[in-house]
Amino acid sequence: MNRTSIASLAILVSITAACGGDKSGSASSSATSSSGSVDLTGAGATFPYPLYSKWFADYAAQTGVKINYQSIGSGGGIRQLSEGTVDFGASDSPMSDEDIAKAKGPVMHFPTVLGAVAVTYNLPEVTTALRLSGPVLADIFAGRITRWNDAKIASLNPGVKLPATDILVVHRSDGSGTTFVFTDYLSTVSPAWASGPGRGKEVSWPVGLGGKGNEGVSGQVKQTPGSLGYVELAYAKQNNLPSAAIQNAAGKFVAPSPEGMTAAAAGVAETLPGNTDYRLSIVNAAGPDAYPISSFTWILLYAQQSDSVKGRKLRDFLKWALNEGEKQAASLDYAPLPASMASRLTARLDSIKVGTTQ
């Protein structure tokens, strides 16, 4: 694969506990060593992997607690949590009621940070950042807009000379929280998309080429002139790929950034009911500065921890993440949770029941 910078960063994280980066495989271990035992295991979303890999490495350096995390996609994380093969899952799409009913007990959702899904593209001849809207994106991914110089794209980019070439759509091939966030957005802004393919971790894509993981999509886009895809922002940044400015609910074109994610989440923490389970969508949020394809990403765990040792270690790690880990978010192109939400979630961790070690 032609993703050297991301693979190098991931290796550096797991060996040296230095600043986290990406990965080049579909399943990668973090914060473990060949000679050390693993204290906790997790699996799931590739969306937050650049940040999680740094958290796990830093936490191991500070506490000695080693966390092995397999970055296999949100669908895989939900499945492995439900099967009880990991201590925690990670997902960019909240579990549905049906998902939770299939699990081995009540599941708790803990938002960790805010992320952005970037729409990235490979047009060497276009040096001005593109501007796109939700309805236009829906038409592109539905195969209704097929060429870069289509009048609908041109009208959003006055003065930009667009090539008269085909758009090669790149999407996820695996069950993906990034896909859920992106299709949640398309379904919110396009009634035609909402009626089918709709929103989900996996959808029936009308057109395009599939890539496994955020790294697979970013790799395909980087290698293929004329292509367009969606990835978590950090993956676009690490691959030096441009990100389109997306028209938000206020009519403004906003590029993905931690500031835009924060604006999308503004006010959410203040209006949450006391009994919320934190399964929240913030796509197409109101506000002139809000980036419209923003989302929380979640750690998933059982409310009843049967292993008391692992349960306490997991609870301690999450408290560290919500307080110390949040400070690292912006440096890796995520946004920290609102302080009031992080405080409420820290208190909520004490409601996890820790049983007797089996």
Secondary structure, 3 states (H helix, E strand, C coil): CCCHHHHHHHHHHHHHCCCCCCCCCCCCCCCCCCCCCCCEEEEECCCCHHHHHHHHHHHHHHHCCCEEEEECCHHHHHHHHHHCCCCEEEECCCCCHHHHHHCCCCEEEEEEEEEEEEEEECCCCCCCCCEECHHHHHHHHCCCCCECCCHHHHHHCCCCCCCCCECEEEEECCCCHHHHHHHHHHHHHCHHHHCCCCCCCCCCCCCCEEECHHHHHHHHHHHCCCEEEEEEHHHHHHCCCCECEEECCCCCEECCCHHHHHHHHCCHHHHCCCCCCCCCCCCCCCCCCCCCCEEEEEEEEECEECCHHHHHHHHHHHHHHHHCHHHHCHHHCCEECCHHHHHHHHHHHHHCEECCCC
